[in-house]
Amino acid sequence: MAVVNETIQVSGIRCEKCVMRLAKTLEGAEGLEFANANLMGQVMLSYDDERTTRDALVEQMARGGFREQAFV
């Protein structure tokens, strides 16, 4: 098992309810070990890269209305 830890910046987090909605969106995700979000839109993820991918988790967040922000 190779655990990957990373932080992703997302849009769509404006309040504590948004943070809870994001947690609900990721609940039960295959291979996700830990997720935590803050009001600045930073989502800290820890996942088993043998069971899921970063793209799969980003897609699951997108289905909940949270979009990854690209840095320019």
N, C-alpha and C positions, 0 to 999 in steps of 0.2 A: 504494500500500500504506500503510495507516494502522496503525501498531503501537500497541497498547494495553498499558500496564504497570499491573498492580494486584496487591494482596495480598489473599488470601482466607483467612479463619480457618476451619479445618475440625476436626472431631472424628475420632478414630480413629487418631491418631498417638501412639504410646506409646514407641516405640523406633526404633533405626536400621533394623531390618528393616521397620518400617512405612513409613519414609521411602523405602526402596528399593522397597517394594510400590507406593507411590503413584507413584514414577517409572515403574515398569513399566506401571501403569494408564494413564498419560498418554503413554507412548511411541507415537510415530507419529500422534498426534492431528493432524488436518488443521489447518493454520494456526498451530500452536503453535511459537513461536520458541524459548522458554526457559521452564523451570519449575524451581523449587528450593523445597524444603520444609525446615522445621526441626522440632525436637522440641517446640516450643511450639504446633505446629499451624498455623503461618503458611506459606502457599503463595504464593510470588511467581511470577506469570505474565507472560509477554510473548507476545502473539499478534497475528496479522494479522486485524483485524476485518472484512476483506473475504472471508476464507476460513473463519472460525469465529466463534462468539459466546461470551460469558462463560457463558451458560446451557448451551451444548453442552459446555464444559469441566467445569462443575460437575456436569452429568449423568454425564459419563464418570468423574469422581472418585467419584460416588455408586455407580456400578456396581462400583467397587473397594472399597466399604465406607467411604468417607470422606464425611461429611456437612458441608455448609456450616453454620457456626454463625451464628445471627442475634444481633445485638447489641441489647439492650433498653435 
